[in-house]
Amino acid sequence: MDSFKDRLSQRARDTSRPALAHQSLGRPLTQAEAALAAAMMEIMGQNERDFAKVAEGLAARALPAPVSGRTDWDEALLAAELSALNADLDAAYLDNGYGA
């Protein structure tokens, strides 16, 4: 459960613009992407903001990286994975627009 996403979705519905509930996604997240997002929310929810520490938390969970499939997370892998995911999501947004 992602309370931030839920609040945004509810706010979009409250303004009678349900198409904006997921406006930044040009495609649904994959299971691996959703798992990464959930793990990062959990780690960062413990007030951890240092990317090296976030990567350590991901490695401790042995979470497979969505793009490379690696589980040996470090700061460089985290940056590379987030960059690749962002580029892919940007491309999907360009292809499909908002509300996917």
HELIX and SHEET records of a PDB file:
HELIX    1   1 SER A    3  ASP A   14  1                                  12    
HELIX    2   2 PRO A   18  LEU A   20  5                                   3    
HELIX    3   3 GLN A   31  MET A   44  1                                  14    
HELIX    4   4 PHE A   51  ALA A   60  1                                  10    
HELIX    5   5 GLU A   75  ASN A   96  1                                  22    
END                                                                             
